[in-house]
């Protein structure tokens, strides 16, 4: 197993992590930003108010994007398992 192969597998794994976590983090970011703007507009400075909307946005994002994210994860795992003979030898 050469350095190039290790770097390629690591690069693919990092890309998968960003692909899996990115949409969920972006949904929580946008909802938190909107709640923050709303709190600033009505001058309510309670930090716990943004927790439930963020959680709800994560649930909705998982419901919508879940099958796609699962297919990404399964595809990466299958390709990694299929590469095992080449990676060892």
N, CA, C and O of each residue as an XYZ file, in Angstrom:
356
protein
N       0.845     -1.161      0.000
C       0.000      0.000      0.000
C       0.901      1.237      0.000
O       1.716      1.428      0.902
N       0.738      2.058     -1.014
C       1.602      3.221     -1.162
C       0.981      4.440     -0.474
O      -0.172      4.423     -0.043
N       1.776      5.473     -0.393
C       1.305      6.710      0.224
C       0.174      7.329     -0.576
O      -0.747      7.911     -0.002
N       0.234      7.210     -1.886
C      -0.807      7.783     -2.737
C      -2.155      7.132     -2.476
O      -3.181      7.812     -2.459
N      -2.161      5.835     -2.275
C      -3.408      5.117     -2.012
C      -3.984      5.537     -0.661
O      -5.190      5.749     -0.532
N      -3.122      5.652      0.335
C      -3.572      6.072      1.666
C      -4.136      7.492      1.613
O      -5.174      7.771      2.213
N      -3.461      8.379      0.905
C      -3.943      9.750      0.768
C      -5.269      9.808      0.016
O      -6.141     10.606      0.362
N      -5.430      8.975     -1.005
C      -6.681      8.967     -1.764
C      -7.847      8.463     -0.903
O      -8.934      9.040     -0.932
N      -7.623      7.395     -0.146
C      -8.678      6.881      0.735
C      -9.012      7.904      1.810
O     -10.185      8.106      2.124
N      -8.008      8.548      2.375
C      -8.245      9.591      3.370
C      -8.984     10.781      2.794
O      -9.872     11.337      3.440
N      -8.623     11.173      1.582
C      -9.295     12.286      0.912
C     -10.755     11.955      0.640
O     -11.633     12.798      0.827
N     -11.014     10.724      0.196
C     -12.393     10.297     -0.048
C     -13.193     10.264      1.247
O     -14.368     10.632      1.258
N     -12.570      9.826      2.338
C     -13.260      9.779      3.630
C     -13.584     11.181      4.129
O     -14.676     11.419      4.646
N     -12.646     12.106      3.979
C     -12.909     13.492      4.383
C     -14.005     14.125      3.539
O     -14.851     14.855      4.057
N     -13.990     13.844      2.238
C     -15.043     14.361      1.363
C     -16.405     13.800      1.778
O     -17.406     14.516      1.759
N     -16.440     12.525      2.149
C     -17.691     11.916      2.596
C     -18.178     12.573      3.883
O     -19.370     12.846      4.019
N     -17.284     12.829      4.820
C     -17.688     13.468      6.080
C     -18.266     14.860      5.838
O     -19.265     15.240      6.450
N     -17.640     15.610      4.951
C     -18.149     16.950      4.637
C     -19.497     16.836      3.920
O     -20.402     17.632      4.169
N     -19.629     15.858      3.040
C     -20.885     15.666      2.311
C     -22.018     15.237      3.234
O     -23.170     15.615      3.021
N     -21.697     14.451      4.257
C     -22.728     13.998      5.187
C     -23.096     15.078      6.201
O     -24.274     15.262      6.507
N     -22.123     15.774      6.712
C     -22.385     16.749      7.765
C     -22.728     18.139      7.277
O     -23.395     18.898      7.980
N     -22.281     18.481      6.083
C     -22.480     19.831      5.572
C     -23.925     20.283      5.478
O     -24.261     21.346      6.000
N     -24.799     19.511      4.828
C     -26.190     19.963      4.722
C     -26.879     20.121      6.075
O     -27.676     21.039      6.265
N     -26.576     19.237      7.002
C     -27.189     19.320      8.323
C     -26.689     20.547      9.080
O     -27.469     21.256      9.715
N     -25.388     20.789      9.006
C     -24.840     21.963      9.681
C     -25.327     23.264      9.047
O     -25.574     24.245      9.748
N     -25.464     23.269      7.732
C     -25.957     24.477      7.071
C     -27.407     24.772      7.439
O     -27.776     25.932      7.621
N     -28.233     23.731      7.550
C     -29.628     23.969      7.946
C     -29.687     24.536      9.360
O     -30.447     25.470      9.614
N     -28.904     23.992     10.279
C     -28.878     24.518     11.642
C     -28.315     25.942     11.668
O     -28.767     26.778     12.451
N     -27.336     26.210     10.817
C     -26.750     27.551     10.759
C     -27.773     28.578     10.296
O     -27.901     29.640     10.905
N     -28.501     28.276      9.229
C     -29.474     29.231      8.703
C     -30.617     29.460      9.675
O     -31.063     30.595      9.842
N     -31.098     28.413     10.317
C     -32.175     28.579     11.293
C     -31.670     29.373     12.490
O     -32.381     30.244     12.991
N     -30.464     29.095     12.956
C     -29.905     29.864     14.063
C     -29.717     31.331     13.711
O     -29.935     32.210     14.546
N     -29.313     31.593     12.474
C     -29.155     32.974     12.028
C     -30.496     33.698     11.994
O     -30.605     34.839     12.444
N     -31.515     33.030     11.459
C     -32.851     33.647     11.413
C     -33.394     33.893     12.815
O     -33.968     34.951     13.074
N     -33.224     32.943     13.717
C     -33.690     33.126     15.086
C     -32.914     34.250     15.763
O     -33.487     35.035     16.518
N     -31.609     34.330     15.494
C     -30.801     35.408     16.066
C     -31.245     36.776     15.587
O     -31.299     37.724     16.369
N     -31.563     36.883     14.302
C     -32.056     38.157     13.762
C     -33.403     38.506     14.376
O     -33.653     39.660     14.722
N     -34.270     37.506     14.512
C     -35.580     37.729     15.111
C     -35.448     38.145     16.576
O     -36.158     39.041     17.033
N     -34.552     37.506     17.305
C     -34.344     37.879     18.708
C     -33.781     39.288     18.836
O     -34.138     40.022     19.757
N     -32.908     39.663     17.918
C     -32.363     41.023     17.955
C     -33.433     42.046     17.616
O     -33.435     43.152     18.158
N     -34.345     41.680     16.718
C     -35.388     42.620     16.315
C     -36.400     42.846     17.437
O     -36.879     43.964     17.628
N     -36.726     41.787     18.178
C     -37.718     41.948     19.240
C     -37.060     42.092     20.626
O     -37.749     42.139     21.645
N     -35.744     42.159     20.648
C     -34.946     42.405     21.843
C     -35.198     41.377     22.946
O     -35.349     41.719     24.119
N     -35.238     40.121     22.539
C     -35.317     39.023     23.496
C     -33.969     38.327     23.445
O     -33.594     37.777     22.410
N     -33.242     38.346     24.547
C     -31.898     37.779     24.569
C     -31.871     36.468     25.356
O     -31.140     36.348     26.339
N     -32.645     35.514     24.935
C     -32.677     34.205     25.569
C     -31.996     33.198     24.643
O     -32.456     32.984     23.521
N     -30.915     32.583     25.096
C     -30.127     31.710     24.238
C     -30.801     30.370     23.993
O     -30.512     29.714     22.993
N     -31.677     29.956     24.867
C     -32.296     28.636     24.717
C     -33.444     28.627     23.711
O     -33.928     27.553     23.353
N     -33.887     29.785     23.247
C     -35.002     29.831     22.292
C     -34.645     29.250     20.927
O     -35.533     28.808     20.198
N     -33.387     29.242     20.575
C     -33.012     28.766     19.241
C     -32.798     27.256     19.206
O     -32.606     26.694     18.127
N     -32.825     26.586     20.353
C     -32.528     25.153     20.383
C     -33.595     24.329     19.670
O     -33.261     23.493     18.830
N     -34.859     24.544     19.984
C     -35.941     23.735     19.399
C     -36.064     23.966     17.887
O     -36.214     22.988     17.154
N     -36.008     25.197     17.385
C     -36.049     25.359     15.926
C     -34.862     24.714     15.203
O     -35.020     24.160     14.115
N     -33.682     24.788     15.806
C     -32.522     24.131     15.200
C     -32.709     22.620     15.168
O     -32.412     21.973     14.164
N     -33.194     22.069     16.253
C     -33.448     20.636     16.318
C     -34.502     20.224     15.293
O     -34.364     19.193     14.634
N     -35.545     21.024     15.164
C     -36.584     20.729     14.176
C     -36.032     20.810     12.756
O     -36.390     19.997     11.904
N     -35.164     21.785     12.497
C     -34.587     21.893     11.153
C     -33.683     20.702     10.847
O     -33.636     20.237      9.708
N     -32.968     20.207     11.855
C     -32.130     19.024     11.646
C     -32.990     17.796     11.351
O     -32.641     16.985     10.494
N     -34.099     17.661     12.048
C     -34.999     16.527     11.803
C     -35.576     16.604     10.394
O     -35.631     15.598      9.688
N     -35.999     17.781      9.988
C     -36.548     17.953      8.634
C     -35.481     17.690      7.575
O     -35.746     17.034      6.568
N     -34.274     18.205      7.806
C     -33.185     17.983      6.850
C     -32.845     16.502      6.755
O     -32.577     15.998      5.664
N     -32.853     15.800      7.884
C     -32.592     14.358      7.848
C     -33.700     13.599      7.140
O     -33.435     12.628      6.430
N     -34.930     14.031      7.326
C     -36.046     13.363      6.640
C     -35.961     13.563      5.131
O     -36.254     12.649      4.359
N     -35.562     14.752      4.719
C     -35.494     15.050      3.286
C     -34.237     14.460      2.659
O     -34.306     13.825      1.606
N     -33.090     14.667      3.302
C     -31.808     14.269      2.722
C     -31.315     12.911      3.200
O     -30.296     12.423      2.711
N     -32.013     12.295      4.139
C     -31.559     11.033      4.716
C     -31.268      9.939      3.709
O     -30.192      9.343      3.754
N     -32.198      9.652      2.797
C     -31.908      8.588      1.820
C     -30.698      8.880      0.941
O     -29.917      7.978      0.639
N     -30.542     10.123      0.535
C     -29.384     10.493     -0.285
C     -28.081     10.342      0.497
O     -27.103      9.801     -0.019
N     -28.070     10.821      1.745
C     -26.871     10.719      2.570
C     -26.531      9.264      2.868
O     -25.359      8.890      2.914
N     -27.555      8.451      3.069
C     -27.324      7.028      3.317
C     -26.741      6.349      2.084
O     -25.870      5.489      2.213
N     -27.203      6.718      0.893
C     -26.648      6.154     -0.337
C     -25.187      6.562     -0.517
O     -24.376      5.762     -0.986
N     -24.844      7.794     -0.149
C     -23.436      8.219     -0.204
C     -22.586      7.350      0.708
O     -21.518      6.879      0.315
N     -23.062      7.142      1.918
C     -22.335      6.370      2.906
C     -22.184      4.910      2.468
O     -21.104      4.331      2.588
N     -23.255      4.327      1.967
C     -23.216      2.938      1.500
C     -22.292      2.803      0.303
O     -21.529      1.841      0.219
N     -22.347      3.754     -0.628
C     -21.475      3.710     -1.796
C     -20.004      3.781     -1.423
O     -19.182      3.059     -1.987
N     -19.670      4.645     -0.476
C     -18.281      4.745     -0.028
C     -17.830      3.450      0.639
O     -16.728      2.964      0.383
N     -18.683      2.895      1.493
C     -18.326      1.666      2.203
C     -18.161      0.502      1.241
O     -17.230     -0.292      1.377
N     -19.062      0.396      0.265
C     -18.949     -0.682     -0.719
C     -17.680     -0.541     -1.545
O     -16.986     -1.528     -1.790
N     -17.374      0.670     -1.971
C     -16.154      0.856     -2.769
C     -14.909      0.569     -1.944
O     -13.926      0.038     -2.461
N     -14.950      0.920     -0.658
C     -13.811      0.635      0.212
C     -13.643     -0.869      0.409
O     -12.520     -1.372      0.390
N     -14.743     -1.588      0.596
C     -14.669     -3.044      0.742
C     -14.193     -3.704     -0.547
O     -13.453     -4.686     -0.494
N     -14.598     -3.188     -1.692
C     -14.163     -3.756     -2.964
C     -12.683     -3.471     -3.237
O     -12.032     -4.204     -3.982
N     -12.162     -2.413     -2.637
C     -10.751     -2.056     -2.831
C      -9.812     -2.804     -1.892
O      -8.594     -2.698     -2.040
N     -10.337     -3.549     -0.940
C      -9.480     -4.216      0.055
C      -8.429     -5.101     -0.591
O      -7.269     -5.022     -0.188
N      -8.761     -5.948     -1.577
C      -7.689     -6.753     -2.171
C      -6.583     -5.916     -2.822
O      -5.406     -6.268     -2.746
N      -6.967     -4.817     -3.455
C      -5.962     -3.951     -4.067
C      -5.152     -3.189     -3.011
O      -3.963     -2.937     -3.203
N      -5.789     -2.827     -1.910
C      -5.103     -2.078     -0.870
C      -4.102     -2.945     -0.120
O      -3.047     -2.463      0.292
N      -4.427     -4.219      0.059
C      -3.522     -5.114      0.794
C      -2.359     -5.554     -0.074
O      -1.204     -5.540      0.351
N      -2.682     -5.942     -1.288
C      -1.639     -6.499     -2.159
C      -1.016     -5.454     -2.975
O      -0.118     -5.742     -3.766
